[in-house]
Amino acid sequence: MATESAITLVTTDLTVGGMTCAACVRRVEKRLGKLDGVTATVNLATGRARVSHPPHVRPDELVATVEQAGYTAVLSQPPTDRKRKVGGEFEAARPERERLLITVLLAMPVLVLSMVPAWQFRNWQWLCFMLAAPVAVWSSWPFHVRAVRGLRHSTATMDTLVSLGVVVSFSWSAYALFLGGAGEPGMRMPFSLLPPAEGVAHVYLEVVVGVPLFVLTGRFLEARARRGTSAALRSLAGLAAKEVSVHEGGTERQVPIGELRIGQVFVVRPGERVATDGEVVEGSSAVDLSLVTGESEPVEVGPGSAVVGGAVNVGGLLFVRATAVGADTQLARITRLVTEAQAGKARAQRLADSVAGVFVPVVLALAVTVLGFWLGAAADPQAAVTACVAVLVVACPCALGLATPTALMAATGRGAQLGVLVSGPQALEALQHIDTVVLDKTGTLTSGHMSVARVTVMPGGLGRETVLRLAGAVEQGSEHPLGRAIVSYTRRSGSERPLPEVSDFCAVTGRGVRGRVDGRLVEVLAMDDELPVALANALLAAEAAAHTPVVVRVDGVAEALIEVGDVVRPGSYRAVERLRRLGIRPVLATGDREAPARAVADALGIKEVHARCTPQDKAALVRQMKDEGHWVAVVGDGVNDAAALAGADLGIAMGSGTDVAIGAADLTLVRGDIEALGDAVRLARRTLGTIRANLVWAFGYNVVTVPLAMVGLLNPMVAAAAMSVSSLLVVGNSLRLRAWQPSSVPGRRPWSTRGEGR
């Protein structure tokens, strides 16, 4: 029989309804946590619960458990369905919007008459009473229902405080009007930001209407703002195509995207979105990846090029063979990663939720204690009720519950727009502490494939174009990476004419190739001792830069020297410079030889280099740095980097890397360019700073206002307004992250590294 630790846990996402504050979050988590082997993380801003549970715990049991706690729950829809949900969200918000509008119409006359004594006509208080009664009952009905539901489950939430505040205020006002003399014709009631003076007739009808009005308004605006924090996620989901033009047997037909299968060829016309991930089989164009990967410049594609679903074709007609569909596409993976990141919690938020779990019961106890103290001190009952109601209304754990999730939603959405995907708040927290970054070379700092770095031709010779066409023609028959690089470069830089045919082709083992082109003997050799001065100098420069040099001879005459290497990505220069400016030490660790590793390090200004590293060596290097007290991040793209990625404080994978590397990482750079790494560090630091500011405000607000309410220095209506404003300030501060812009650092000239000889 398998032990508990050997059981593979299942993750289920629930959409929870009826949560209004951090106390609700804490209650749902605790109730789910009572199930055997179940742990849950609940996010107030998204209304989602991520539940890890053994397979024997069914999803319907999780839903039933949440409902037993007094809330609603349904299984969450996949992220790809979010586009269709948006209209439903606005439709579901209509009753709340109508409730708010009616409350405004009823409450405004009461507030104006209560606050402007000069407008208080004869029997004005009875008109206010009739207007306030529907607000106290109908407008506040959701608060009353949730408060009663909570009491039925032996719990108290923000709704309990609001409901009690309205009930107590309305009950006291009714008593004052019918039995306390406040209903006399001609009664005048002065308004003050402080509680009323002793002996002055006073009704709390402005509190009766003000509390529901401010709370409903605050929650309505919060809901709109929270939808704004998910705008990036909805825009990603909106990139998914609904239909696709499939090309089969020389004809086209429109089919729903769900019917597209791997291997089928589909058509992408200019201006259309690429329906799914695939490989171009015919046509050439430029595609705009800005909404998918954050890449600002259109990318040229042609036969053999990979394209990403959601990209926009801005050029010619493309025929694309589908290589991934549905949930396996890069767009679906990006959307899924962003959704999962928003479901997590930072350590600071866990503390806030723990505090909020006991906050409401403490406030209720304080309110009862304040009422008893004032009455016991022979104070005016009206003053005692004022202090009690102010304590109930002003205490607000809503801001505590929203402090972290709204900031995380805004930050993860903005990060996705910039091509940075974080796995959760733990990654953001680790990112702000990182002081050392271990960088892989091939595929991370460099492009990962051979390219022509430089071509030097003899003065007065055949000329650059002619030499390249001859060399490219001979190399067409070669399968060596150097040969493929030369052919590719020749086709890109030459004319539209096809390369000439080659005869008498021969591969010289360990040296290169030779053949006859247009009647000339053309040799492309990796080694040559007898070179003219110009080419000899170019050879020395190539060796210094760790490039692989090949010499082109035509009819026995050396005509050119071509340098081939693994080209450093242009963004690598800016990325390393930004890391240094942020106080982070870059370290190069690669399995390549010492010479090319040093060449890259010197070009980028990296002082610490570890060459010929095996996967075990990289993992050991990370452990050593951590033992020395450093916070270490590892950036890699291959299977050989997976162990180091998993062992680091923060693993960062290139989006162009292997699935193994991406799976082991905490953060993914979608563009496959580490230039976004500096932006990710700055965004993480800004996000954590925003979260700290939110929590300081949320805690500080209650620390200041609750004592003021207890000593009778806070008007309950002012308390209601302050309570709503506190939540709005937290959400508004988080929304600023949506407009965060990365800085720009001037780049440096490109470089490349030497590849293996033949």
C-alpha positions, 0 to 999 in steps of 0.5 A: 500500500502506498504511503501518503507521501507517495501519492501523486496530488491532483490540482483543481481550480475552483471559482469561489463566489461570495468572498468579500474580504481576507477573512473570507479567504482564510475561512475557505482555506481552513475549511478545505484544509480540514479534508484529508491531504488537501491544501488550498490557496485562495485569491480574493482578487481573482475569486479562484481557489487552487486546491491540491488534493489526493486523487480519492478526493473528488472535485464535487467534494471540494465544491460541497466543502466550500458551500458548507462554509457559506460560499458558492463554488464551481469548477474553473473554466480553462484559461482559453475560455476566458474570452467567452466569459468576459461578456458573462462577467459584465452581465452578472454585474448588472444587478449589482450596478442597478442596486448601486444606482437605486441606492444612490437615488435613495441615499443622496437626499438623506445625506444632503438633508442630514449634512446641510442644516439650512435645508432641513424643513419641517418633518424632514427627518421623517422623509429621510426615515422613509428613504433610508428604510429601503436602503437599510433593508433592500440595498443592504440585503446582500450584507445581511444574508452573508452575515447571517450565513456566516453566523450560521457557520460560526464565523464573522466577515466584513459583511458582518461588520457592515450589517451590524453597523446598518442595523444598529444605526437604523435601530437607534434612529427608529428609537430616537424618532419614535421614542427619543424626541427626535421626531418632533416637528421643527427638529434641527440636527447640526452636522459635524465630522466629529460625533454629535455633542451630548444632549443634541437630538440626533438620528443616524440615518446618514450612516444608515444610507452612507455605509451601504452606499460607500461599501457598494460603490467601493466594491463596484469600483474594486471589481472594475479595477480588478478586471483591469488587472486581468486585461493582459490575460484577457488580451492573450486569450483573445488572440486565439483564432476561432476559425482557420482556412485549411488547405487540402487537395488544392482547395481551401475550407473554413473549419473551427479551430478545434477541428484543426489537427497536427500536420494539416496545412492552413493558410494565413493571409496578410493581416490575419493571425496565425491560427496555431503554432506551425512551420512555414511550408510555402511563402515568405512574410514578416510576422508581428509577435509583439502581443505574444512574446513582447518582441517589438520588431516584425520577424521575417519568416520563410519555408522552414521557419517556425511561427507562433499562434496569435502572431499577425501576418503583416506581409505576404501569403503563408502556408503553414503546417500545424505543429501544435494545437489546443492546449499544447500551443505556446499561446495556451502555455503563456496564458496558463502560466500567467493564470497559475502565477496569479493564483499564488500568494506571497509570504506577506499575503499569507501573514495578512490573511492570517491576521484577517482571519482573527481580525473581524472577531476582534473588532466585534469584541472591541465594539461590544467592549466600547459600548459597555465601557461608555455605558458603564461610564455613565456616558450619553447612550447616543455617544456610546452607540456612535462609538460602537457603530464607528468601530464596526464600520471603520474596521476594514480587512478588505484592503489586507485581502487585496494588497498582494493579489491585485499587485500580482495580477497587474505585475504578471499581466504586464510581465506577459506583455513584456515577454516575461512569464513568472510561475508565481509570487515566490519567483517574484520574491526570489527575483528581488533578492538575486545577487548572482546570475549564472548564464549558459552560453550556447542558446542563451547568450548566443543564438545557438547556431552557426552564422557567418560573422565576417567575410574578408576578400582579397583586394582586386580579386573576384569580389565579395558577391562572386566569391560567396556564390562560388563558396555557397554553391560548393557548400550545398552538398555539405551537411556540416554546420559550417557549410549550412551557415555559409549557404544560408548567409549566401542566400540571404545576402545575395541576389534572387538568382539560384546558386549555380550547379556544382560538379566533381563535388568532394568532401575532404575529411577534417578540412572542407569541401571542393568542387567545380562551379562554372568550370572553376575549381572551388575549394572551401578549406578550414585550414590553410598555411599559405595566405596573402597578408590581408587574409593572414591578418584576418586569420589572426583576428578570427583566432583572437575572436574565437571564430572558425576561419575557412579559406575560399580558393578559386583555381588555387588562388586564395580569394577570401576568408570567411569567419563562422561562429555562434553569434552573440545575441544583440540583447545579451550586451544590454542584458549584462550591462543592466544586471551590473547596474542592478548590482547583480554579478554575472557568471558564465558557465558553459560546456564549451571550450575555454577559448570561445567561452572567454571570447564571449565573456570578454565581449560582454564584460563578464569576469568569472568564467567556468568552461567545459562544465558538465550538468553536474558541474553546473549544479555543483557550482550553484550549490557552492555559491548558495553555500557562500551566502549568495542568492543565485539565479540560473539562466539556461535553455537546454536539458543540460541546464535542467539540474542547475535550474532546479537547484538555484534559488531562481531558475530562468528558462529561455522561451526558445529552449527545451520543454525540460528546461522550461519545466524546471524553471521558475521564470520563462523569457518568452522571446528567447532573449535575456534582454528581458531579464533586467526588466524582470528584475526591475518589475519584481522589485517594483511589484514587491515595493508596491505590495509592501506599500499596500500592506503598510497602508492596510495595517496602518489604516486600521491602527490609526482609525480604530482607536479614534473610533473607540474614543468617540472621535470619528463620525460613523459616516466618515468612517464608512467613507474612509473604509471604502477609500482604503480598499480603493487606494490599495487597488489603485496603487496596484494598477500603476504597475500596468503602466510600468515601462522598462528602461533602455540601455544603449547596446554594443556591437554584435560579436560571435564565438568560434565553433568546432572545426571540421 
